[in-house]
Amino acid sequence: MLNSVGQLAQLNDHGVLIEYQLPLSSKRLDAMITGLSSEDQSSAVIVELKQWEKCQHADGANQVVTYVGGRLREVNHPSAQVGNYVEYLQDTHSAFHGDAALNLNGCGFLHNYKVTPGDVLIDEKFKQLVSLYPVFGNNDFEVLAMFLNERVGRGDGMSILDRVSHSTYRPSKKLMMHVASTIAGNKSYVLLDEQRVVFDKVLALVDKVLTNSRKQIVLVKGGPGTGKSVIALNLIAELSRNEKSTHYATGSRSFTLTLREIVGTRAGAQFKYFNSYMNAPVNSIDVLVCDEAHRIRATSNNQYTKKELRSNLPQIAELVHVSRVLVLFIDDYQVVKPGEVGSLQYVRDYVASRKDIDLHEYELVTQFRCGGSESFIEWVNNTLGIMDTQTPMLEKSNDYDFRVCESPEELEELISTRLEEGFTARTMAGFCWPWSNPNADGTLVNDVKVGEWERPWNAREDAGRLAKGIPKASLWAYSEDGGKQVG
């Protein structure tokens, strides 16, 4: 269908990229067409293709509901999706920012969909989005052809395509300043004592690698609540302010999506996963900060990796390859799943096998959670058999408030009180009940039952459409509405 539109628009001297992968991302554009605009400006247009036939309203500001993947799901409006791609490239691809930047536009093309007056896709709440990134249906071939002709119709597209293909990943100055201001404005991210030592060391190493080809790894050992993530976020902010290319990576979907929620969609472009760097160019990132690095896997392959893209290269090697300075925050006792190999010794052994890496080790010990009670952490570790500590018993004089409730009703009342006082709180349970799919109306099933008390689990990751006020699984711990479900 897109080929037919191209013929109608007489796009005969143009560059076309199909399934173009966004730099340092697993996301792919359906199509990008390059050429000169009607004003002789070098330009590109992203076309997001959809096979939808109809859609419904959704509660989210940028979402609609349509049938994909075997069920009705909340998905991004095509204009929102292509708008995010445009913004991402303008923020991270050197061909699309700076003094000689290519013009970049985007649109959605739903070739099985008839867009009619009053349609959900052109609802009033999407008015601004659609004005920036229009959507075209199967009754809009001529209008889409005019749209493309105005933006890239004068041809000479291959030379412009070469600029896109041969330009490199590099965050724009605007993106780095945005990330810096977003994080620096949060007073929760204050560094103390050994946190500051690690922070200053990384900044010093960045200056060092500019004049020294040796790669640098900073290995930071720290238990839960010792401020690893606080250091990581401060590094992202300060390095971005200094116009250094930097990423924050984790191995956890929930953790990464929550961080993106905190910093916002645009800043989220610098928050990645460990497996985001399989084919990344060497040294394309100045500093790669890996939180929860104990979750590094043997390789980046997973069940969705295409055969031609699979690699036997260790994931740690990919992280070292892409960065000049690699910062790894590790707690050997927080490995979550089988196959996670990122222990302290694993990193030491890898560095020992290389001759071009300097290793710097630090340890965080000050406790910032649990009311600052180190003895509570020691008691938990001792009780669970994680390690022998000097606190086998929890004393009543301990600053941490530990209670055993007589009923789930009593527990819920305590939690509600804490929430009303402005604290965050969640109910958690062992997996001793079924975990049902949502009801047809998107509400959750009360699977967790103790006597007459019953509550739902948090939503499943593949839950599809959810009723208003129910957060997605990855945001259960962060969203205010997450307190209504059991984790």
N, C-alpha and C positions, 0 to 999 in steps of 0.2 A: 504493500500500500504506500509506504514512504517513497518507494521508487517511482510510483505513478505520480505522486505529488511533485517529485523532483523533475520529472519529464514535463509536467504541466507548467512548472516554474522556469523551465528551460535552464536547469542547472547543469551545464555541459563542461564547465572548466573549473571544477571544484574539488576540494579535498573532502573525503568522508572517512571518519573513524567509527567503526562498529565495535561495541562492547569494550570501549576504552576504559581502562582501569584508572581510577583516581589515584594520584600519587600517595604512596604509603597508606593505602586503604584497600579493603577487599571489595568495595563498591565499584560497580561498573556503569558507565553511561550506555544507554541503548544506542545512541547515534550522536555524532557531532559533525556538522557541515561547516567548512571553512571557505571564505571568499571575501571579496571586497564589497562593502556596502554601497548603497546608492550615492553616498558622499565620499566614495573612494577610501574608506577607512578599513584597515585589515580587521576582519571580524570572524567570529565563530558563533554558531547556534547549536545548543544542546536540544535534542528532541527526545523526550521521554515517551516511549511507546507503551500503550496499555491495551489489553484484550478485553477489558471490561465491557459488559453489555448494559449494566444498570448499577446504581448505587443508592444508598440511603443516608439520612442525616446521622451524624455522630456528635457526641457531647464536646469533644475536643475542638479547640479553636482552628486546628489545621488538618483535621481528619474527616474522613467519610467512612461509610461501611459498605463493603462490597464482597462478592463471593470469590475468594481466592484460597488455594490450598485445601479445597474440600469443605470449606465452611465459610460463614459470614465472619468477616474480621474488620476491625478498625485499622485503617491504613491511612497514610498521608495523602492528602489531596495532591493530584499530579503537579499542580502549580507550586505547592509547598515543597514537594520532592525535588523538582527541577531547580527551584529557587535555592535550595540548600546546596545543590551541586554547583550552581553558578558561584555562590558565595564561597564555597570550599576552594574552588579553583582560583578565584580572585585572591584568596587569603594564602594559598599554599603553593601555587604553580607560577614560576617566574615569568612565563609567557603572558600572564594575565594581571600582573601588577608592576608598578614602576612607571617610569616616564614613557617607555615604548610599549605599554601594555596593549594587547589585542582587545577590541570590544568583544564582550561576551553576553549573549542573550540565551533565553531558553523558552521552551513551550512544551505542552503535552499534546499527544496525538492519540486519540482513542478511536481506532479505525473500525470497531464494531459497535460504536455508541453514537446515538443520535442526540446531540445537545439541543434541547428545545427551551423556549422561554419558561422560566420558573424551575428549571432543572436544579437539582441539588448542587451540581458542580459549579453553577454560577449564582449560588445563593448570596444574599447580601453580605454575610460574614466573610465570604471569600472575595469580595469586590476588589480590595486593594491587591491581593495576591494575583488574581486573574488579570488585573490591569498590567501588572509587571511581567507575568509569565502566563500568557493566555493558554486556554485549552481548546482543542479543535476536535470535532467528531467526524463521523463518516459523511455528514452533510456539509462539511466545511472545506472540501478539497481546494476550491479556488481561493478561499480566504487564507488558508495556510500557505498556498503557493505565493500569494502576494506578500505575506509576512516574511517568508524566506527570501523572496526576490529583493525586498527592500533592504534586508540585513546582509545578505551575502551574494546577491544576484549578479554582480559585475565580474565574477570569476577570479582567476589567478589564485585559486584555492590551494594548489599543491605547495607553493612556497610558504603559505601561511600554515598549512598542515605540518610542514617540516619544522617550523618554529615550535609548534605545540609538541611534536614528537621528540625534539632534541633539547627542549628546555628542561630544567631540573626542578626538583622539589626545593622550595625555599619559602618559609613563612614571610608574609608581607610585614612591613613595619607596623601597619595599622593593626594587624592581628596580634602581634607581639605586645603592643601597647595596650590593646584591649584585655588580653589575658593578664598582664601585669596589674592593671588597675582593678580588674574584677577580684583577683585573689588578695591583693594588698589591702583592699578596702574592708576585709574581714578581720576584726580584732581577735578572733579566736586563734589565729595562726601566729602566736608569739613564741619565739625561740628562747630556751633557757639552757644554761650550763652546757652539757656535752652535746646538746642539739646544735648549739651555735658553733661548736668546734667542727662538727661534720659539715655544716653549711659553709663555713669559711674555707674549709679544705677544698671542697668541690669548686668553689669560685676561683681559688688559686690555681687549681689544676687546669681549668679552662684556659687561663692565660698561658700556662705551661705548654699545652698541646699545640698552640698556635706556632710555636717555635721548635717543637719536638715531635717527631713522627711516631713516637711510642704511644701506644694506647694506654689509658689509665682506667683502672677499676677501683671503685670505692666500695668496700664490703662492710655493711653496717649490720651488726647483730643487735636485736632488740625484741623483748617480749611484748605481749599485748599491753597497750596503754603507755608505751614509752615514747610516743610522739614521732614514730617513723613517718606517718603520713603528713604530719605538720611540717617536718623538714622538707619532704618532697614537694609540697605545695609552695612553700617559700622559695625553693630553688626554681620552680617553674616561673614564679612571678619575677624574681630578681634577674634570672637569665633572660627572660623575655624583655624586661626593661632595658637590659644591656644589648638587645638585638642579637642574641645568640639563639640559634635554632635548637629547640628543646622539646622533648616529649615526656609525658607521664604515662607509663604502661603498667598494666596489671594482668593477671591471669584469670580475673573474676569478672564475669558479665555484670553481675549485680553491683559490684564495687565501681566498675568503670561507668556504668550508666548512671549510678547515683552521683558520681563526681561530675559527669556531664550535666546532670540536672542542676547541681549546685552552681557551676560556673557558667551555665548557659550554652545554648546550641553552638554559637560561634566559637567561643573559647574551647568547646568540646572537641574541636578539630585536632587539638594537641594531646588528647587523652585517648590512648590506644590500648591494644592487647599485645601480649607477648608474640602472638603469631602474625602480627601485622607486617613483619619485615622479611618475609621469605625471599623476595626478589628485589630488595631495596639496594640502591647503589652504596658503595663503601663510603663511610664518613659523611653521609648526607645529613646526619644530625650531630650537632656539637655535643649535646648532653642528653643521654637517655636515662631517665629516672625510673627504676623498676621497683614498685611497691609490691609487697607480698611475693618477693622473688623466690621464696621457697616453692612457689607453684609453677616455676619454670618446668616445662616438659622435656622429654628426651628429644623430640622433634616437633615441628609445627604442624605436621600432618594431622588431619582429623577425618571423620567420616565423610565430610563434604568436600575435601580436597580432590580436585580433578587429577586423573592419573598422570597427565602430562605436567602437572605442577608439583607433584609429590617430590620430596627431597629427603635424603638421608643425613643431611647436615644437622648437627645438634642445634637445638634452639638457642642455647647459650652462644654458639658461634655466630648465629645470625644477629643477635643483639650486640655482640662485640663488633661485628663487621660494619654495622650501620652507624655506629657512634664513635666519637673521639673519646668521650668520657662516659663510662657506664657506672651508674650508681645502683647498687643492689641492697635493698632492705630485706633482711632474712630473719625468720624465727623457725628453727628446725622443728619446733613442736606444733606448728600451725599448718602442716601439710593437710590438704582436704581430701584429695582423690588419689587413687592408684595411678601411677605414671608420672606423678609430680616429683621431680628429682633435684630441685634447686637447693640443696643443703649447703651449709658453709663449706664442708669438705669437698663437695662436688665442684664448687667454684675454685677452691684452692688447687684441686687436682687439674682442672682445666688450665688455669694460669701456669701451673708448673710445666704443662705440655707445650707452652708457647714461649718464645724468646723476645717477643715485642710488646709485652704487657707489664706495667708496673701495678702492683696490688697494694692497697692501703686499707687496713682493717680498723674498725672502731666498734665500741659497744655502748648501747644506751641502757641505763639502769633506773633512772628516775621514773617513778610511776605517776601518771597523770589521770588515770581512771580510778574507779572504785574509791572515790574520796581520797585519792592519794595513798591508799593503804597497801603498802608492799606486803605486809603480813597476810592480808587476805589472799593475794595472788599466790603467795607461798603455800598457804593452807589448801587452796584449790589444787595446785600442782601436786602436793603431797597426798591429798585425799583421792585424787584420780589416778595415782600411781605414775604420774609423768616424771617426777624426780623426788628424791629425798630432800626435804628442806628443814629449817629450824623451827617451822611452825606447823607441827602435826595436829594441833588443836586450835580452834578459833576461840579466842578469849572474849568475854562479854565487854571488856573495856575497849575492844577494837573499834575503830572509827567507822567501819563498814557495817551497814544495817542488813543483817541476814535473818530471814524469818522462814519458818515452815508454817504454811497456812492449813487450816482444817478443811477448807473447801475451795473450789474454784470461784465461788461467789465472793469469798473473803479476799482472795487474790485479786480478782477483778476490781473490787472496791478500792484496794490499796493502789492499784495501777491508775484507776480513774482519779484518785486524789493527787497522785504525782503529776498526772497530765494537767489537771486544773492549776497546779502550782507552777506550771511552765516547764516542767521537765519532759524528757522523751522517755517512753516506756513501751514495751511490747510483751505479749504473752507468747511463750514458746512451749513446745511439747515434743516428746518422742514420737516417732512415726508408728503409732499404735492404732490408727483408725484409717479407713479408706480415704482416698483423695479424689473426689469426684470432679468431673467436668462441670462447668457452670450450668445453671438452668437455661431454658430457651430464652428467657428475658435478660440474661446476663448476670443475674444474681448468683451468689455462691451457696452451695449446699452446706448445711450444718453437720459436717462429718464428725467433728470432735465432740463427744458426748460423755459427760460424767454425771450420773444421776439425772436430775432434771435440767442441768446446765448444758447448753450446747452452743457451739460457735463454729464458723467455717474456718478451714485452712486459708492461708493466703492464696491468691489466684495461681493456677498452674501457668507455667511459662507459655504453653501453647493454648491458652484458654480461649483465644478468639475475642469476640465482642464481650465487653464487660459493662455492667450497669454503672450509672453515674455514681461517683464516690468510691469506687473500688479501684485501688491502684494496681498496676501491672506487677507481676511477681518481682521483677528486678528492683522496683521502687518501694516494696512493702516496708522496709525498715526506715525509709526516709520520708515517705508521704505521711501527712498528718492523719489520713484516713486508714493507715496501716494498723492502727491500734484496735481496729474492729475485727481483725482476723488473728488466728493463731499461726505462728510461724513454725 
